[in-house]
Amino acid sequence: MNLFDAAFWSRFQFGFTLTYHYLFPQLTMGLALLLVVMKGIALRTGDRRYDEAARFWGRIFGINFAFGVVTGIPMEFQFGTNWAAFSKFAGGVIGQTLAMEGMFAFFLESSFLGLFLYGERRLGRVGHWVSSLLVFLGSWLSGYFIVATDAWMQHPVAYTTLPDGSVQLSSFRALLTNPWALWQYAHTMSGAAITGAVVMAGVGAFYLLTGRAVEHGRLFLKVGVIAGCLFSLLQLFPTGDGQGRLIAEHQPTTLAAMEALFNTAPGAPLVLIGQPNMAERQLDNPILVPGVLSFLTYRRWGATVQGLDAFPPSSWPDNIPLLYYAYHIMVGLGTIMLAVLLVAVFLLWRGALARTRWMLWLLMLLIPFPYIANTAGWMTAEIGRQPWVVYGLMRTAQGFSPEVSAGNGLFTLLGFMGMYTVLTVVFLFLVRREIEHGPAAASTAAAH
């Protein structure tokens, strides 16, 4: 790390603001789906508990949405302030999806969120369900435009190069149907749904452990563990598998770095534990499962997987240990969550979940896991793309704004850190207050 390297501080600042920002959208996108489900069950069965649960989680959604907006705006400006060269080069492509995210998806979500939160009495039961559906569509459509933007940077398609060296879009349809975007979107949204489900189950476990809002706590547990288990399975297969095979096909260097596979090998093993040793170019203290990486990648146990030795070092990701650990943290936490949720679903089926205190504690303590796993997943994607800001077209070192000094980057980074510390305290206070008030308070407020 060079403290006087302006590119480093621009990268660090954008990475920090992006990581902090994504703590909020993943919950809103996950809750958006669950709100539709709960309102749909209430509409079909007439069970008012699901209406009350939807009102409660709608208020949590609203708080989370507001903080997501506040923390997302600075990232848009950083394209111009810190990454002007990249914006000039790729603006003719990514400007399309970013504009549509702001003009269509965001306004759809925010407009109908207001109706969902404050218009229940006037909309009626069917109208209120429709508003929840449109909030969900706006939220998930917003996610698609953002993922499609990042997917183009991972796997550029549908572009032509202009005389000045920049690129422009040649087919909007091809941009939106980029195969990388389709798999990445499915994987991202299943991760967001896991966050919403685990948070819901954890809050339900908290209510049961404290003896408050017990009926709603049981409902939160039921919806949360079933949805969490379902999307954890989807996260593993087919979305995770499909994303991994795309990486193997189009970014083989990234795959080798993710697994710290330094040498090309037939029947390549899957790494469970180990520490990358960059000096010796080997994996220290490894625990391996022979042949599994070859099978997962090419569906043949003896298939040859290219290692880092098959590529020039200049094309390697510039922080292989961080990439390796981020990837294995994502996979490890995903495996733990799937195991816990499978046991929870079994206990739910047996009618014992609500009285199994050790499992309630596990579910409550599980709440940070999807946040960490999703963050590690995005780190895997973005660090794995290095040293390219647009894979194969533009290197990261060419994309930052040369007029922004290292001092300016560091100063604004410290400002963001201070501001986000304050936002964190305010966010936790507001969410804690809603949880303390409980679903009954949310229903009373809606009645007035």
C-alpha positions as CSV (number, residue, x, y, z in Angstrom):
1,M,0.0,0.0,0.0
2,N,1.4,3.4,-1.1
3,L,-0.1,6.2,1.0
4,F,0.7,8.7,-1.8
5,D,-1.0,6.6,-4.5
6,A,-4.1,8.5,-5.6
7,A,-5.5,5.5,-7.4
8,F,-5.4,3.5,-4.2
9,W,-7.4,6.0,-2.2
10,S,-10.0,6.4,-5.0
11,R,-10.4,2.6,-5.0
12,F,-10.5,2.4,-1.2
13,Q,-13.1,5.2,-1.0
14,F,-15.4,3.8,-3.6
15,G,-15.0,0.3,-2.1
16,F,-15.9,1.6,1.4
17,T,-18.9,3.6,0.3
18,L,-20.2,0.8,-1.8
19,T,-19.8,-1.8,1.0
20,Y,-21.5,0.4,3.5
21,H,-24.3,1.3,1.1
22,Y,-25.1,-2.3,0.2
23,L,-25.9,-3.1,3.8
24,F,-29.2,-1.4,3.2
25,P,-30.4,-2.5,-0.3
26,Q,-29.9,-6.2,0.4
27,L,-32.4,-5.9,3.3
28,T,-35.0,-3.8,1.3
29,M,-34.8,-6.2,-1.7
30,G,-35.2,-9.2,0.6
31,L,-38.1,-7.7,2.6
32,A,-39.8,-6.5,-0.5
33,L,-40.5,-10.1,-1.6
34,L,-41.5,-11.1,1.9
35,L,-44.0,-8.2,2.2
36,V,-45.7,-9.4,-1.0
37,V,-45.9,-12.9,0.4
38,M,-47.3,-11.8,3.7
39,K,-49.9,-9.4,2.2
40,G,-50.9,-12.2,-0.3
41,I,-51.4,-14.7,2.6
42,A,-53.5,-12.1,4.5
43,L,-55.6,-11.4,1.4
44,R,-56.2,-15.0,0.7
45,T,-56.8,-16.3,4.2
46,G,-58.1,-13.2,6.0
47,D,-55.6,-13.7,8.8
48,R,-55.0,-10.3,10.2
49,R,-51.7,-11.3,11.8
50,Y,-50.1,-11.3,8.4
51,D,-51.4,-7.8,7.8
52,E,-50.0,-6.7,11.1
53,A,-46.7,-8.4,10.3
54,A,-46.5,-6.6,6.9
55,R,-47.2,-3.2,8.5
56,F,-44.4,-3.8,11.0
57,W,-41.8,-4.9,8.4
58,G,-43.0,-2.1,6.1
59,R,-41.8,0.4,8.7
60,I,-38.5,-1.4,8.9
61,F,-38.3,-1.4,5.1
62,G,-39.0,2.4,5.0
63,I,-36.2,3.2,7.5
64,N,-33.8,0.9,5.6
65,F,-34.9,2.4,2.2
66,A,-34.2,6.0,3.4
67,F,-30.7,5.1,4.5
68,G,-30.0,3.3,1.3
69,V,-30.9,6.4,-0.7
70,V,-28.7,8.6,1.5
71,T,-25.7,6.3,1.2
72,G,-26.2,5.6,-2.5
73,I,-26.1,9.2,-3.7
74,P,-22.4,9.8,-3.0
75,M,-21.4,6.8,-5.2
76,E,-23.1,8.4,-8.3
77,F,-21.0,11.5,-7.8
78,Q,-17.8,9.5,-7.4
79,F,-18.1,8.4,-11.0
80,G,-17.4,12.0,-11.9
81,T,-15.1,13.1,-9.1
82,N,-12.9,10.0,-8.6
83,W,-13.4,8.0,-11.8
84,A,-13.7,10.6,-14.5
85,A,-11.5,8.7,-17.0
86,F,-13.6,5.6,-16.6
87,S,-16.8,7.5,-16.9
88,K,-15.6,9.2,-20.1
89,F,-14.6,5.8,-21.5
90,A,-17.7,3.7,-20.5
91,G,-20.4,6.4,-20.0
92,G,-21.9,5.7,-23.4
93,V,-22.8,2.2,-22.1
94,I,-23.3,2.2,-18.4
95,G,-25.1,5.6,-18.5
96,Q,-28.1,3.8,-20.0
97,T,-28.7,1.3,-17.2
98,L,-27.8,3.8,-14.4
99,A,-30.2,6.4,-15.8
100,M,-33.0,3.8,-16.1
101,E,-32.4,2.6,-12.5
102,G,-32.9,6.2,-11.2
103,M,-35.7,7.3,-13.5
104,F,-37.9,4.3,-13.6
105,A,-37.1,1.6,-10.9
106,F,-36.3,4.0,-8.1
107,F,-39.3,6.2,-8.7
108,L,-41.6,3.2,-9.0
109,E,-40.3,1.8,-5.7
110,S,-40.3,5.1,-3.7
111,S,-43.8,6.2,-5.0
112,F,-45.6,3.0,-4.1
113,L,-43.7,2.7,-0.8
114,G,-45.4,5.9,0.3
115,L,-48.8,4.4,-0.7
116,F,-47.9,1.1,1.1
117,L,-46.9,2.8,4.3
118,Y,-49.6,5.5,4.5
119,G,-52.4,4.5,2.1
120,E,-53.8,1.3,3.5
121,R,-57.1,2.6,4.6
122,R,-57.9,4.3,1.3
123,L,-56.5,1.6,-1.0
124,G,-58.4,-1.3,0.6
125,R,-57.0,-4.8,1.0
126,V,-56.5,-5.6,-2.7
127,G,-55.1,-2.2,-3.5
128,H,-52.7,-2.4,-0.6
129,W,-51.4,-5.8,-1.8
130,V,-51.0,-4.3,-5.3
131,S,-48.9,-1.5,-3.8
132,S,-46.7,-4.0,-2.1
133,L,-46.3,-5.9,-5.4
134,L,-45.2,-2.6,-7.1
135,V,-42.7,-1.8,-4.4
136,F,-41.3,-5.3,-4.9
137,L,-41.1,-4.8,-8.7
138,G,-39.4,-1.4,-8.3
139,S,-36.9,-2.8,-5.8
140,W,-36.0,-5.8,-7.9
141,L,-36.0,-3.9,-11.2
142,S,-33.6,-1.4,-9.6
143,G,-31.4,-4.3,-8.6
144,Y,-31.3,-5.6,-12.1
145,F,-30.2,-2.3,-13.7
146,I,-27.4,-2.0,-11.2
147,V,-26.3,-5.7,-11.6
148,A,-26.5,-5.3,-15.4
149,T,-24.1,-2.3,-15.1
150,D,-21.6,-4.3,-13.1
151,A,-22.0,-7.4,-15.3
152,W,-21.0,-5.3,-18.3
153,M,-17.8,-4.4,-16.5
154,Q,-17.2,-8.1,-15.8
155,H,-18.1,-9.3,-19.3
156,P,-18.4,-6.5,-21.8
157,V,-21.0,-7.0,-24.6
158,A,-22.9,-4.9,-27.1
159,Y,-20.4,-2.1,-27.6
160,T,-18.5,-0.4,-30.4
161,T,-15.3,1.6,-30.0
162,L,-15.3,5.3,-31.1
163,P,-12.4,7.1,-32.7
164,D,-11.5,8.8,-29.4
165,G,-11.1,5.4,-27.7
166,S,-14.4,5.5,-25.7
167,V,-17.1,2.9,-26.2
168,Q,-20.8,3.3,-26.9
169,L,-23.8,0.9,-26.7
170,S,-24.7,-1.0,-29.8
171,S,-27.6,-3.0,-28.5
172,F,-29.6,-2.2,-25.4
173,R,-31.3,-5.6,-25.6
174,A,-28.0,-7.4,-25.6
175,L,-26.8,-5.3,-22.7
176,L,-29.9,-6.3,-20.6
177,T,-29.7,-10.0,-21.7
178,N,-25.9,-10.3,-21.0
179,P,-25.6,-13.9,-19.7
180,W,-23.3,-12.7,-17.0
181,A,-26.0,-10.3,-15.8
182,L,-28.7,-13.0,-15.7
183,W,-26.7,-15.3,-13.5
184,Q,-25.2,-12.5,-11.3
185,Y,-28.7,-11.1,-10.8
186,A,-30.2,-14.4,-9.7
187,H,-27.3,-15.0,-7.3
188,T,-27.4,-11.4,-5.9
189,M,-31.2,-11.4,-5.4
190,S,-31.2,-14.8,-3.7
191,G,-28.5,-13.4,-1.4
192,A,-30.7,-10.4,-0.6
193,A,-33.7,-12.7,0.0
194,I,-31.6,-14.7,2.5
195,T,-30.8,-11.4,4.3
196,G,-34.5,-10.5,4.6
197,A,-35.5,-14.0,5.7
198,V,-32.7,-14.4,8.3
199,V,-33.4,-10.9,9.8
200,M,-37.1,-11.7,10.0
201,A,-36.4,-15.1,11.6
202,G,-33.9,-13.6,14.0
203,V,-36.4,-10.9,15.1
204,G,-39.0,-13.6,15.6
205,A,-36.6,-15.6,17.7
206,F,-35.9,-12.4,19.8
207,Y,-39.6,-11.9,20.5
208,L,-40.0,-15.6,21.6
209,L,-36.9,-15.5,23.8
210,T,-38.1,-12.3,25.5
211,G,-41.7,-13.4,25.7
212,R,-43.1,-10.4,23.8
213,A,-45.3,-10.4,20.7
214,V,-45.2,-14.2,20.8
215,E,-47.8,-14.8,18.1
216,H,-46.1,-12.5,15.7
217,G,-42.7,-14.0,16.7
218,R,-44.0,-17.4,15.6
219,L,-45.2,-16.0,12.3
220,F,-41.8,-14.3,11.7
221,L,-40.0,-17.6,12.4
222,K,-42.2,-19.6,10.1
223,V,-41.9,-17.2,7.1
224,G,-38.2,-16.5,7.7
225,V,-36.9,-20.0,8.1
226,I,-38.9,-21.4,5.1
227,A,-37.8,-18.5,2.8
228,G,-34.3,-18.5,4.1
229,C,-33.9,-22.3,3.5
230,L,-35.4,-22.1,0.0
231,F,-33.1,-19.2,-1.1
232,S,-30.0,-20.7,0.6
233,L,-30.6,-23.8,-1.6
234,L,-31.0,-21.6,-4.7
235,Q,-27.9,-19.7,-3.7
236,L,-25.9,-22.9,-3.9
237,F,-27.6,-24.3,-7.0
238,P,-28.2,-23.3,-9.7
239,T,-27.3,-19.6,-9.1
240,G,-23.9,-20.1,-7.5
241,D,-23.0,-23.0,-9.8
242,G,-24.0,-20.9,-12.9
243,Q,-22.0,-17.9,-11.8
244,G,-19.0,-20.1,-11.0
245,R,-19.0,-21.7,-14.4
246,L,-19.2,-18.3,-16.1
247,I,-16.1,-17.2,-14.2
248,A,-14.3,-20.4,-15.3
249,E,-15.2,-19.7,-18.9
250,H,-14.5,-16.0,-19.1
251,Q,-12.2,-15.2,-16.2
252,P,-10.1,-18.3,-15.6
253,T,-7.4,-16.2,-13.8
254,T,-10.1,-15.1,-11.3
255,L,-11.1,-18.7,-10.7
256,A,-7.5,-19.8,-10.1
257,A,-7.0,-16.9,-7.6
258,M,-10.2,-17.6,-5.8
259,E,-9.0,-21.2,-5.1
260,A,-5.3,-20.2,-4.7
261,L,-4.6,-22.7,-7.5
262,F,-1.1,-21.7,-8.3
263,N,-0.3,-24.7,-10.7
264,T,-2.4,-26.1,-13.5
265,A,-3.7,-29.5,-12.5
266,P,-5.9,-32.3,-13.8
267,G,-8.4,-33.4,-11.2
268,A,-8.0,-30.1,-9.4
269,P,-9.0,-30.3,-5.7
270,L,-11.5,-28.1,-3.9
271,V,-9.9,-26.1,-1.0
272,L,-11.6,-26.3,2.4
273,I,-8.9,-24.6,4.4
274,G,-5.5,-23.2,3.6
275,Q,-3.4,-20.0,3.6
276,P,-2.1,-18.6,0.3
277,N,1.7,-18.1,0.4
278,M,2.5,-15.6,-2.3
279,A,6.2,-15.7,-1.7
280,E,6.4,-19.5,-2.3
281,R,3.4,-19.5,-4.6
282,Q,1.7,-22.3,-2.8
283,L,-1.1,-23.0,-0.4
284,D,0.1,-23.6,3.2
285,N,-1.7,-26.1,5.5
286,P,-4.3,-27.1,3.0
287,I,-7.3,-29.4,3.5
288,L,-8.4,-30.5,0.1
289,V,-11.1,-32.6,-1.5
290,P,-9.5,-34.2,-4.6
291,G,-11.1,-33.7,-8.0
292,V,-14.1,-31.6,-6.8
293,L,-13.0,-28.3,-8.4
294,S,-12.6,-30.0,-11.8
295,F,-16.1,-31.6,-11.4
296,L,-17.8,-28.4,-10.4
297,T,-16.2,-26.5,-13.2
298,Y,-16.3,-28.9,-16.1
299,R,-18.5,-31.8,-14.8
300,R,-15.5,-34.2,-15.2
301,W,-13.5,-35.4,-12.2
302,G,-10.2,-35.5,-14.1
303,A,-10.6,-32.3,-16.1
304,T,-7.7,-29.9,-16.2
305,V,-8.2,-26.6,-14.4
306,Q,-5.8,-23.8,-15.3
307,G,-3.7,-22.4,-12.5
308,L,-2.1,-19.0,-12.1
309,D,1.0,-20.4,-13.7
310,A,-0.9,-20.5,-17.0
311,F,-1.2,-16.7,-17.1
312,P,1.3,-13.8,-16.9
313,P,1.5,-12.2,-13.4
314,S,0.5,-8.9,-14.9
315,S,-3.0,-10.4,-15.5
316,W,-3.4,-11.8,-11.9
317,P,-5.8,-10.1,-9.5
318,D,-3.7,-7.7,-7.5
319,N,-4.6,-9.0,-4.0
320,I,-4.9,-12.8,-4.3
321,P,-5.0,-13.5,-0.5
322,L,-7.9,-11.0,0.0
323,L,-9.8,-12.5,-2.9
324,Y,-9.2,-16.0,-1.7
325,Y,-10.4,-15.2,1.9
326,A,-13.4,-13.2,0.7
327,Y,-14.5,-16.1,-1.5
328,H,-14.1,-18.7,1.2
329,I,-15.8,-16.6,3.9
330,M,-18.8,-16.2,1.5
331,V,-18.9,-20.0,0.9
332,G,-18.3,-20.9,4.5
333,L,-21.0,-18.6,6.0
334,G,-23.4,-19.7,3.3
335,T,-22.9,-23.3,4.2
336,I,-23.4,-22.5,7.9
337,M,-26.6,-20.6,7.2
338,L,-28.0,-23.4,5.0
339,A,-27.2,-26.0,7.7
340,V,-28.9,-24.0,10.5
341,L,-31.9,-23.2,8.4
342,L,-32.4,-26.8,7.4
343,V,-32.4,-27.8,11.0
344,A,-34.8,-25.0,11.8
345,V,-37.2,-26.1,9.0
346,F,-37.1,-29.6,10.4
347,L,-37.9,-28.4,13.9
348,L,-40.7,-26.2,12.4
349,W,-42.1,-29.3,10.7
350,R,-42.1,-31.2,14.0
351,G,-43.8,-28.3,15.7
352,A,-40.9,-27.8,18.1
353,L,-39.1,-24.7,16.7
354,A,-40.8,-22.1,18.9
355,R,-39.8,-23.9,22.1
356,T,-36.3,-25.0,21.1
357,R,-34.4,-22.2,22.8
358,W,-30.9,-23.2,21.5
359,M,-32.2,-22.9,18.0
360,L,-33.9,-19.6,18.7
361,W,-30.5,-18.3,20.0
362,L,-28.8,-19.6,16.9
363,L,-31.3,-17.8,14.6
364,M,-31.0,-14.6,16.5
365,L,-27.2,-14.7,16.4
366,L,-27.3,-15.6,12.7
367,I,-28.5,-12.1,11.7
368,P,-25.0,-10.7,10.8
369,F,-24.1,-13.7,8.7
370,P,-25.9,-12.8,5.5
371,Y,-24.6,-9.3,5.6
372,I,-21.0,-10.6,5.9
373,A,-21.5,-13.2,3.3
374,N,-23.0,-10.8,0.8
375,T,-20.3,-8.3,1.4
376,A,-17.7,-11.0,0.9
377,G,-19.4,-12.1,-2.3
378,W,-19.3,-8.6,-3.8
379,M,-15.6,-8.3,-2.7
380,T,-15.0,-11.6,-4.6
381,A,-16.6,-10.3,-7.7
382,E,-14.9,-6.9,-7.7
383,I,-11.4,-7.9,-6.5
384,G,-11.6,-10.9,-8.9
385,R,-12.1,-8.5,-11.9
386,Q,-8.8,-6.7,-11.1
387,P,-6.6,-5.4,-12.6
388,W,-9.4,-4.4,-14.9
389,V,-12.1,-1.8,-14.3
390,V,-13.8,-3.1,-17.5
391,Y,-12.6,-6.6,-18.0
392,G,-10.2,-6.9,-21.0
393,L,-10.8,-3.3,-22.1
394,M,-9.7,-0.8,-19.5
395,R,-7.3,-1.3,-16.5
396,T,-8.2,0.1,-13.2
397,A,-5.1,2.2,-13.1
398,Q,-6.3,4.0,-16.2
399,G,-9.8,4.8,-14.9
400,F,-9.3,7.1,-11.9
401,S,-9.3,10.9,-12.0
402,P,-5.6,12.0,-12.2
403,E,-6.4,15.5,-10.9
404,V,-7.7,14.1,-7.6
405,S,-4.7,13.8,-5.3
406,A,-4.1,11.1,-2.7
407,G,-4.6,13.7,0.0
408,N,-8.0,14.7,-1.4
409,G,-9.0,11.0,-1.6
410,L,-8.0,10.4,2.0
411,F,-9.6,13.5,3.3
412,T,-13.0,12.8,1.7
413,L,-12.7,9.1,2.8
414,L,-12.4,10.2,6.4
415,G,-15.4,12.5,6.0
416,F,-17.5,9.6,4.7
417,M,-16.3,7.4,7.6
418,G,-17.4,10.1,10.1
419,M,-20.7,10.7,8.4
420,Y,-21.5,7.0,8.1
421,T,-20.6,6.4,11.8
422,V,-23.3,9.0,12.7
423,L,-25.8,7.3,10.2
424,T,-25.1,3.9,11.8
425,V,-26.0,5.2,15.3
426,V,-29.2,6.8,14.0
427,F,-30.2,3.7,12.0
428,L,-29.7,1.3,14.9
429,F,-31.6,3.6,17.2
430,L,-34.6,3.8,14.8
431,V,-34.7,0.1,14.1
432,R,-34.3,-0.7,17.8
433,R,-37.2,1.6,18.6
434,E,-39.5,-0.2,16.0
435,I,-38.5,-3.6,17.4
436,E,-39.2,-2.4,20.9
437,H,-42.6,-1.0,19.9
438,G,-43.4,-4.3,18.1
439,P,-46.0,-5.3,15.5
440,A,-48.9,-4.1,17.7
441,A,-47.6,-0.5,17.7
442,A,-47.3,-0.6,13.9
443,S,-50.9,-1.8,13.5
444,T,-52.2,0.9,15.9
445,A,-50.3,3.6,14.0
446,A,-51.8,2.3,10.7
447,A,-55.3,2.5,12.2
448,H,-54.9,6.2,12.9
